[in-house]
């Protein structure tokens, strides 16, 4: 959950918040999603 918060805070500078909100549920389910996106 902590890593997801960092990922969200980091990507808010690059990705639209609307698109980011769509990834939030997937981040909660799979904590490793931030590595998959990169």
Secondary structure by P-SEA (a helix, b strand, c coil): caaaaaaaaaacccccaaaaaaaaaaaaaccccccccc
